[in-house]
């Protein structure tokens, strides 16, 4: 969700007549779809990667499933190799069994869907999310990254499978990666336009509710540290 700087890539705003599409949208740093333009018919049910027991893709120890295919083509994306919907290997029963077994471990908090674009791979992720809920209820959480903004997902005319998957997700990290807004101190995000959204509370209230555990880092050097350092340098001379 985050495009190579290849000047040959033409990025377009397909919804120039739409407004209120979320923070910093439209952007010239990615494609901007109109409502319902992209659907899971683009998917080939391909998986780029599956990683077990990570602490980087959300809160706690998690399993991460990377689906293939993303038409946002955000500039300077670090996952350009899986923009192709045919990249990787087909999702299968063996992988699903592995995922369910990994999630059964008591120390695993949940699973994260990434890509690629998860909300265009609902043919894989909707059945998987339903099985996770059936087996584990809410004892395992589901995080998801998407290039869509929350406002785009809620707009009239968007494909209903996206909303169906959202209703099974706990936390959504939304929005394109915008390189000018990159900040390495952000928690679980690449650029400051992106949000970590509490999905159930947002659906209930009808507006974006930010994850209450959000805590971005800040660069802070206490004044006393600067004084101590200066004093040390002075005594050394």
C-alpha positions in Angstrom: 0.0 0.0 0.0 2.8 2.2 0.1 5.1 3.0 -5.4 8.2 3.1 -7.0 9.4 6.4 -8.2 9.4 5.2 -11.8 8.4 8.2 -13.9 6.7 5.9 -16.5 4.0 5.1 -14.0 0.9 7.3 -14.6 -1.1 7.9 -11.5 -4.7 9.1 -11.9 -7.6 10.5 -10.0 -10.6 8.5 -11.3 -13.1 10.2 -9.0 -12.5 13.9 -9.6 -16.1 14.7 -9.0 -16.1 13.1 -5.6 -15.5 15.0 -2.3 -14.8 14.2 1.3 -12.6 11.1 0.5 -10.5 11.3 3.6 -7.2 12.9 4.7 -5.0 14.1 1.8 -7.2 12.4 -0.8 -6.9 12.7 -3.8 -3.1 12.6 -3.9 -0.8 12.7 -6.9 1.3 10.1 -5.3 -1.1 7.2 -6.0 -4.1 6.2 -8.1 -7.4 7.4 -6.6 -10.4 5.1 -7.4 -14.0 6.1 -7.7 -16.6 4.2 -5.7 -16.8 0.5 -6.7 -14.2 0.9 -9.5 -12.0 -1.8 -8.0 -13.5 -5.1 -6.7 -12.4 -8.6 -5.7 -12.9 -9.7 -9.3 -9.3 -8.4 -9.8 -8.0 -10.9 -7.3 -6.5 -14.3 -8.2 -6.6 -15.5 -4.6 -2.8 -15.3 -4.5 -0.7 -15.0 -1.4 2.7 -13.2 -1.5 3.8 -14.3 2.0 2.8 -15.6 5.4 4.9 -14.7 8.5 4.5 -16.2 11.9 5.0 -14.7 15.4 5.9 -11.1 14.5 5.7 -8.0 16.7 5.8 -5.4 13.9 2.4 -5.6 12.2 0.2 -4.5 15.0 -0.1 -5.0 18.7 1.3 -8.1 20.4 2.7 -11.2 18.9 0.9 -11.8 15.6 0.7 -13.8 12.4 0.7 -11.7 9.1 -0.8 -12.7 5.8 0.3 -10.7 2.8 -2.1 -10.9 -0.2 -1.1 -10.1 -3.8 -2.3 -7.3 -5.9 -2.6 -3.6 -5.4 -3.7 -1.0 -8.0 -3.1 2.1 -5.8 0.6 2.1 -6.8 1.7 4.5 -4.1 5.0 6.3 -5.0 8.0 4.7 -3.2 6.0 1.7 -2.1 8.2 -0.9 -0.4 6.1 -3.8 -1.7 6.1 -3.1 -5.4 6.9 -6.7 -6.1 3.4 -7.7 -5.0 1.3 -5.1 -7.0 0.7 -7.9 -9.4 -2.4 -9.9 -8.6 -0.7 -13.1 -9.9 2.4 -12.8 -7.7 3.2 -15.5 -5.1 1.2 -18.7 -4.8 -2.4 -19.6 -4.5 -4.1 -19.7 -1.1 -4.7 -23.3 -0.1 -6.1 -25.5 2.7 -2.6 -26.3 4.0 -1.8 -22.7 4.6 -5.1 -22.1 6.2 -4.6 -25.0 8.6 -1.2 -23.6 9.5 -2.7 -20.2 10.2 -5.4 -21.6 12.4 -2.9 -23.7 14.3 -0.6 -20.7 14.8 -3.5 -18.6 16.1 -4.3 -21.3 18.6 -1.1 -20.6 20.4 -1.9 -18.8 23.7 0.8 -16.2 23.2 -0.5 -15.1 19.7 -2.8 -12.1 20.0 -4.1 -12.2 16.5 -3.7 -11.9 12.7 -2.9 -9.1 10.4 -4.0 -8.8 6.8 -1.6 -6.8 4.5 -0.5 -6.7 0.9 -1.0 -5.8 -1.7 -4.6 -4.6 -1.0 -6.6 -6.8 1.4 -9.9 -5.3 0.6 -9.6 -6.4 -3.0 -8.8 -10.0 -1.8 -12.0 -10.7 0.1 -12.4 -14.0 -1.7 -9.6 -15.3 0.5 -9.9 -13.0 3.6 -13.7 -13.1 4.2 -13.9 -16.9 4.6 -10.7 -16.9 6.7 -11.9 -14.1 9.0 -15.3 -15.9 9.4 -13.5 -19.1 10.4 -11.3 -17.2 12.8 -14.4 -15.7 14.5 -16.2 -19.1 14.6 -13.2 -20.8 16.2 -11.8 -18.1 18.5 -14.6 -15.6 18.8 -13.1 -12.3 19.9 -10.1 -13.8 21.8 -8.0 -13.2 18.8 -8.0 -9.8 17.1 -7.8 -9.0 13.4 -5.8 -6.0 12.1 -5.9 -4.9 8.5 -3.9 -2.4 6.4 -5.6 -0.8 3.4 -4.8 1.9 0.8 -8.5 3.0 1.0 -9.5 5.7 3.4 -12.4 5.0 5.8 -14.4 7.6 4.0 -13.9 5.9 0.7 -15.0 2.6 2.1 -18.2 4.1 3.6 -19.2 5.9 0.4 -22.3 5.0 -1.6 -21.5 2.6 -4.5 -18.5 0.8 -2.9 -18.6 -3.0 -3.3 -20.4 -4.6 -0.3 -17.8 -7.3 0.4 -15.5 -4.6 1.7 -18.0 -3.6 4.4 -18.5 -7.3 5.1 -14.8 -7.8 5.8 -14.7 -4.6 7.9 -17.4 -5.9 10.2 -15.0 -8.8 11.1 -12.0 -6.6 11.6 -11.0 -5.0 14.9 -8.3 -2.5 13.8 -7.9 -0.8 10.4 -4.9 1.2 9.3 -6.2 3.3 6.4 -5.0 5.5 3.6 -2.4 5.6 0.9 1.3 6.0 1.7 2.3 9.6 0.9 6.0 10.0 0.8 6.0 13.7 1.7 4.2 12.7 4.9 6.6 9.9 5.8 7.6 9.8 9.5 9.6 6.9 11.0 8.3 7.7 14.5 4.7 6.9 13.7 3.3 3.8 15.3 2.5 1.1 12.8 2.2 3.6 9.9 4.4 5.0 7.2 2.9 8.5 6.7 1.0 10.8 8.9 -2.2 10.9 6.8 -2.7 7.2 7.8 -4.9 6.4 10.8 -5.2 3.5 13.2 -9.0 3.0 13.5 -11.1 1.2 16.0 -13.5 -0.5 13.5 -16.3 -1.6 15.8 -16.6 1.7 17.5 -16.4 3.6 14.2 -19.1 1.5 12.6 -21.3 2.0 15.7 -20.8 5.8 15.9 -20.8 6.5 12.1 -17.5 8.4 12.3 -13.8 7.6 12.6 -12.8 6.6 16.1 -9.0 6.4 16.5 -7.5 3.3 18.3 -7.2 4.4 22.0 -3.8 2.9 22.4 -2.2 5.1 19.8 1.2 6.5 21.0 3.4 7.9 18.3 7.0 8.5 19.3 8.5 12.0 19.5 12.0 13.3 19.4 12.7 14.8 22.8 16.1 15.6 24.3 15.7 17.0 27.8 17.2 20.4 28.4 19.2 19.0 31.4 20.8 16.4 29.0 22.1 19.3 26.9 23.5 21.1 29.9 25.2 18.0 31.2 26.8 17.3 27.9 28.1 20.9 27.6 29.6 20.7 31.1 31.3 17.4 30.2 32.8 18.8 27.0 34.0 21.8 29.0 35.8 19.8 31.6 37.5 17.6 29.0 39.2 20.7 27.6 
